[in-house]
Amino acid sequence: MNEVQHMFLHVESSDAICILNVAGHPFRLRELIYMMVGNGCRVMQTTADKFNMFSYDKETVEVYDYLTSIIKAKFV
């Protein structure tokens, strides 16, 4: 199966608020979300409009096997 899933995630931790534009295999996305929640982050699905309007301090692009993300982060 080469299925690709795409979603926008709003993630809050104790020191940052991020919006992620992620695409990848559904199992990798699920693993990423569980890892963030396990590390104490609040994770909510959001929209492309909110991703585009998000005011951020830093933007990064990360590419891994079966997972690509654009991360916009605002530090609190």
N, C-alpha and C positions, 0 to 999 in steps of 0.2 A: 504494500500500500504506500503510495506517495502522496497521500492527502496532505494539504496545507490549510491551516486555519489562520485567520487574521483577526486581531482584536486590539482595542485600545484599553489600557488599564490605568486607573488613578491609584497611586500607591503612596501611603503616608507612613513615615517612620519617625523616630524621635528627633531626628536632625534634618530631615528633608521631605519635600513633597515632590513626587515625580509623576510624569505621565509617560507611559510606554506605548509605542506603536510596535506591536510584535506580530510576527508571522512565523509559522513553523508547524511541525508535526504536532497534532493534538496532544500526544503523550508528553512531548517536551514542554508544551505550554502548561499543561496540568502540573508537571514536575516543578516548573518555575514558580507557579502560583503557590503551591504547597510549601516550597522553600521560603518564599517571602513571608507567608503567614506564620510558618514555624519560627522565623526570626523576629516575630513581633510586629510585622507590618500590617496595616489595614489595606486591603486590596478591593477595589470596586471596578466594575466594567464601566467605561465611559464612551464618548462619541468622538468622531473625527473632528467635529466643530470645536469641541472643548480642547482637543489636542492642538489644533491650529491656533486657538486663542490663548493658550497657556503662556503666562509670563514666566520666563526661566532664566537662571544664571548660567547654566552650562548645558550643552547638548552633545551627546555622544552616539556613535553608531557601533553596535557590537554584532559580530557575525560568528556563529558557531555552527557545527553540524546540526542541521534540522531546526535551527532557530536563528532568526535575525531580529534585532530590535533597534529602534531609534528611541533614545531616552532623553527627555527634557527634564532637568532637575532644578528645583528652587530650594535653596538652603535656608533653614529657619534659625 
